[in-house]
Amino acid sequence: MIHAKELRYGNKVQTQHGEIITVQQILSNTLVYDTQIKVTQEMATVGKSYKTAYTTQVIEVVKEREFQEIEPIELTPKVLEKCGFRNYVREEWILKVGGSYIDFEFNHEGLRLKQPIPSHVRLRYLHQLQNFLFSMAGHELETNLA
């Protein structure tokens, strides 16, 4: 389970059944991950008139999950590759952000920033990485996870 304060709009998480979803709204006990508008139109006759009239119905369909039903997506080499990371040296992973490159070290403990002074914070889940990059660089991490 993920706590609501760890999430923001755009985060990728998964359901207990492994379905990857994108957070669209965060509510008190649930999160919305898909909204659709369905428009139906029916022909209707008005009295004894020969004119054709139509009635239109607009229905919003909202898909949501309770926080107990969602789980974080663990960072793996495959997930990092789907997020645009490149691996050139054993544990070193590089991400291009704008015109710059950010170096990370990835091992069994998680992903951490590799700079002249290495970070002590280890990122273990995709939503943590998304939040980190957004807060530090203003960068929305694109991912092609299905």
Long-range contacts (C-beta under 8 A, 24 or more apart in sequence): 1-67, 1-68, 1-70, 1-71, 2-67, 2-70, 2-71, 2-72, 2-127, 3-67, 4-28, 4-31, 4-67, 6-127, 6-128, 6-131, 7-31, 7-127, 8-130, 8-131, 8-134, 10-130, 10-140, 11-126, 11-127, 11-130, 11-131, 12-73, 12-126, 12-127, 12-130, 12-143, 12-145, 13-70, 13-71, 13-72, 13-73, 13-126, 13-127, 14-70, 14-71, 14-72, 14-73, 15-65, 15-69, 15-70, 15-71, 16-69, 16-70, 16-71, 20-73, 20-145, 20-146, 21-65, 21-70, 27-64, 29-66, 29-67, 30-64, 30-65, 30-66, 30-67, 31-64, 31-65, 31-67, 31-70, 32-62, 32-63, 32-64, 33-63, 33-64, 33-65, 34-62, 34-63, 35-60, 35-61, 35-62, 35-63, 36-60, 36-61, 37-61, 72-124, 72-125, 72-126, 72-127, 72-128, 73-125, 73-126, 73-127, 73-145, 74-124, 74-125, 74-126, 75-106, 75-110, 75-111, 75-123, 75-124, 75-125, 75-126, 75-129, 77-106, 79-126, 79-143, 79-145, 80-106, 80-111, 82-143, 82-144, 82-145, 83-126, 83-129, 83-141, 83-142, 83-143, 84-141, 84-142, 84-143, 95-133, 97-133, 97-137, 97-139, 98-137, 98-139, 102-137
